[in-house]
Amino acid sequence: MKIGTMELSGRAVLAPMAGAGDRAFREICASFGAAMTTSEMVSAKALEFHDKKTRALMELGRDARPGAIQLFGSEPDVMAEGAKRAMECLPDVIDLNMGCPAPKITGSGAGSALMKTPALCGEIVAAVRDAVPVPVTVKIRAGWDEKNKNAIGVAKICEEAGAAAVAVHARTRSQMYAPGADWGIIKAVKEAVNIPVLGNGDVVDAQSAALMLEQTGCDAVMVGRGALGNPWVFREINAYLTESCRILPPPGVHEKMLVLLRQVGLMCRYKDEHRAMNEARKHVGWYLKGLRGAAAFRRRASLLSSMAELEALTKDVIAENSTQED
């Protein structure tokens, strides 16, 4: 699949996830075969003030390429200027957030609130396209609510304005993240536009990825929550799609804990240890899913303050679950 002139090596990409998809996690997912990664969403307006925390969200290492920086906002000129500033971090793609359902984002007219003003969506895409030398992509939802499912129209407007690809989360803003995604809207968007379409919603393993591709005809799948604590989902999807539906065995507890330590170690490298450990607690919980003693280990994880404590916890997790691998 090509986005503009950039060719992706696979058909499974990591979705942008605020509060979870930091640089460390993106690099881990890329190491397991994610064909592209995208930063946590960045406020274009905050970039005007050279905010250090905002700048840190955009850091793209060489180990998570190709990499996109995702911007949110509702003013074309501000988004264009933000995109220019984002280029200082050398992204391969600028992605525009038109799908975030969080009230603090939609309340300012950004995120999925833009679905209510399709013409403005086009103006933003055109302004950013003219401002940067890399492909511009857009992430949208099915619509604002059940009565206003307009993903097809918005996608066509974005295409006409110069978007190189569109990702469709197959839920409305009012649905947030439940119930199940309506993949039919992805299929309808794919049939309506001539640019690549990435499908998002309820892809959690190799089989669901293959099913979405088959049922919708989309060019690639976007994995979000299904990758949390489970970065090898990309390895599994790639094997299933390229090796005649080969199903890889799930990772054992040793691999899970080694990857967890690697990810948190990267977090500590890119941030100070105190902040990294605070943020790592939720990731530890995700990695513990399905393991024996998970509830008790999660309680311990909620108090983590150092890598030494995490190393001790992972040793105990392995010991508790060793008989499962014997």
N, C-alpha and C positions, 0 to 999 in steps of 0.2 A: 504494500500500500504506500502511495506517495501523498505527502502533504506539501503542496506546492512542488518544489524540486527535491524535497527531502524524502528519502525512501526509508521506511521502517523495516526492520528485519523480522518482525513477527506481527501477530494479530491480537495480542493482548497487551494493553497499556495500563499503567497505574493512574487511577483517578486522583484529582486534587482533593485533599482532605484537610480542612482547617483543624489545627490542633493535633494532628496525627501524622500528616505527610511531610515531616521535616526532612532536612538534607540527609540525615543518617538513614531514615527509613527508605527514602527514595533510592539511595545507593544500594541498600540491601536488596530491594526489589529488582533493581537493574541487574544485580549479580545473579539473580535467579531467572533472568530472561524477560523482564518487562521491556517491551519494545520502545516505550517512551515513558517519561515521568513528568509530572507537573508540580510546580511549587504550591504551597499553601497560598490561598488568595491574598493578594496584596492591595491595599488601598491606594489608588492612583492619586488621590488628594493628599494622603500622608507623604507621598514621595516629594511633593512640592516643598515640604518642610525639612527634607533630608533627615527624616527620623531613622535613628540607628537600628531600632528593633525591626522596622519595616524593611530596611536594607538587608538585615540578616536573613529575612524570610526568602530573599531572592538569590542567595548564594547557591551557585550551581557548580558542583565539583565535576571533574572529568569522568568520574565513575558512575554518573547517572545521566549519560547522554544517549540519544538526544533528549534534551530537557526543555520544558516550556516554563515560562513565568506567567502566572495567571493574575490578571488585574480585575478589580471591581470598581465601579463608579457609575455615575449616570449622566455625566457631562462630556460630550465629545471632545472638546478642547482639553479638558483636564485628563481624560483618558489618553489622548494622543501625547500629551506632554509626559504623562507617567510612563507610557511605553518607551519614549525616548530615553528616559532615565533608567528604565529597566534594562535597556540595551547595554548599559555599562557592565552588566553581569554576563553578557554574551550568551543570551538564550538562543536556542535553535528555533523557537516558536514563541509568539505572544498569544496567550489564550485569554479570552474575555468571558468573565463570569456573568451569565444571564440566567443562572439556575439556582443560586443559593437561596434556601427558604427561610433563613434565620431572620427573625423580626428586626434585629438591630441593623441588618443589611437592607432588607426590603423597606424598612421604615424611611430610609433616605432615598428611595426610588431606585436602588441598585439591585443586583442579584436578580431573582426571579420576578421582581416587580417590573423589570423592563419588559417582560412578556406582555404587559398590559399596554405597552406603547411600541408596537412593531416598527413604526417609522423611525423612532429614536434608536432602536437597535441598529438599523441600517446606517444611521448617521454616525454612530459610535464606531462601527466596523470600518466605514469609509475613512474616518478621521485617523484611526490607528493604522490602517493599511497604508495610508499616505505618509505616515510618520516614521515607519520602521522598514528595514530591508529584509525582514524575515517573514515567513508565512504567519498569517493571523487566523486563529481558529476561535470558535465560539462554543460554549457549553450552555445548553438550554434545558428546559423541562417540557413536559407534555403541554403545559399551559398553566394558567394561574389557578383555576379550579375546574370542576367537571363541566360547568357551563361555558368555559372559555378555554377549550383545548385548541390552541392555535400554533402548535409547533411547526406544522407544515408551512404556514404562511410566514412565520418568523424565519424559518430556515431558508426559504426562498429569498426573502429580503436580504438576509445576511450574505447569501451566495451572490446576489446581484451587486452588493456593496463591496465584494472582494474577499469574503471569507474563503480560506483554503480548505476548511473542513468544519464539520459541525458534530458535536457530541450531544446525544439526546438522552437525558434521564427520563425514563418512561413512567414518571409519576407527575402529578400536578403539584403546585406549591402547597395547596391545601392538604394534600396527602402526606407531605413531608417525606418519611421513609417507610411508610406502611399504608395500606396493605401491599399485596404483590404488584410488581410493575406490569404495565400493559405494553408488552412488546409490539403490539400492533401499531402503535404510534411510531416506533422506530422504523418499521417496514414502510409505513406511509411516507415518512420523511425521505427514506432512501429512494423510493420510487419517484419522489417529486423534485429531487435536486440532482445535479451532476457532479457535485464534489463528494469526497469521502464522508461517510457517516459512521460515527462510533456509537455503539449501543451501550447503555449504562442502566443497571438495575437488575438485582438478583442474580448476578453472575458470581458464583461462589466456588466453583470447581471446574474441572475440565469438561464434564458432561454438560453443565449448564452453559458454558461458553460455546461449545459446539452447537447446542440447541438454539441459542440466540442467533448465531451466524446462519444456521440453516433456515430458521423461521422468518428472519427479518431481511436477510440479504445484506446486512450491514458489513462494512469493510473491516471493522475491528471491534473488539469488545473492550470495555473500560471496567476494570475491577477496582472497587473501592473498599467497603467494609469487609469483603471477603478476603482481602489481603492482610488485614490486621492480625498480627500474631501468626500469619500464614503466608509469608512471602514466597514460599516454594509453590504456591498456586500457579505462578507463571511458568515454572518449570513443568508442572503437570499439564497445563493447557497446551504448551508448545509441543510436548511429546504426543499428546492425544491428537492434535491437529496435523502433525507432520509425520507421525509414525504409525499410521493405520489404526487409529483409536487405541494406541497403547496406553494402558493405565499404570502409572508408576505407583509403587508402594508408598504409603504415607511415611513421613519422616519419623524416626524414633525419638525417644525422649532425649538421648544424647545430642542428636543434631539440633533439636529444638532449643536446648539450653545453650549450645555453642553459638547458634545464630543469635539468640537473645543477647548473650554476652558481647558478641561482636557489634550488634546494633547499639547497645547502650554505651559500649566503649567509644563508638563514633560520636554518639551524642555528647559524651563528656569531652571529646576532643574539640567539637565545634561550639560547645557552650561551657560555662563553668560547671563543675561537678554538682554543686548544690542545685542549680536550676535543672540540669540534665536528669538528676535522680528524681526530682519532683515530677518531671514530665514522663519519666520512664515507668512510673508505677502502673499507669494504665496499660502500657505495652506489655509489662510482665503479666498482668491479668489476662491479656489476650493470648499470650503464648502458653498460659497454663490451661487453657480450655481443653477439656476432655481428659486431663491427667488425674490420676488418683491423688487425693488430698488437696485438690485445687482450691477449695474454699479456705482451708487453713493457710495455705501458702499465699493466697491473695491477701489475707489479713496481714501477714508478715510483709508483703510487698507494699502495703499502704503506708508502712513506716520506713521504707528504705531511704537511706541518706548517703550511702557510699557504694562504690564498686565492690569493696571488700564484703559488704553485707549482701550484695547481690550474688557474688561468687559463692558465698556460704549457702545462700538460699538455693541456688541451682544445684549444688552438690546434694543437698537434702532432697530436692525434687527427684534427681536421678536415683538416689538410693531408695526412695519410696516407690518409684515406678520401675525399678530394675527387673523385677520378676515378670512384668508385662512384656519385656523383650526377650526373656529367656525361653 
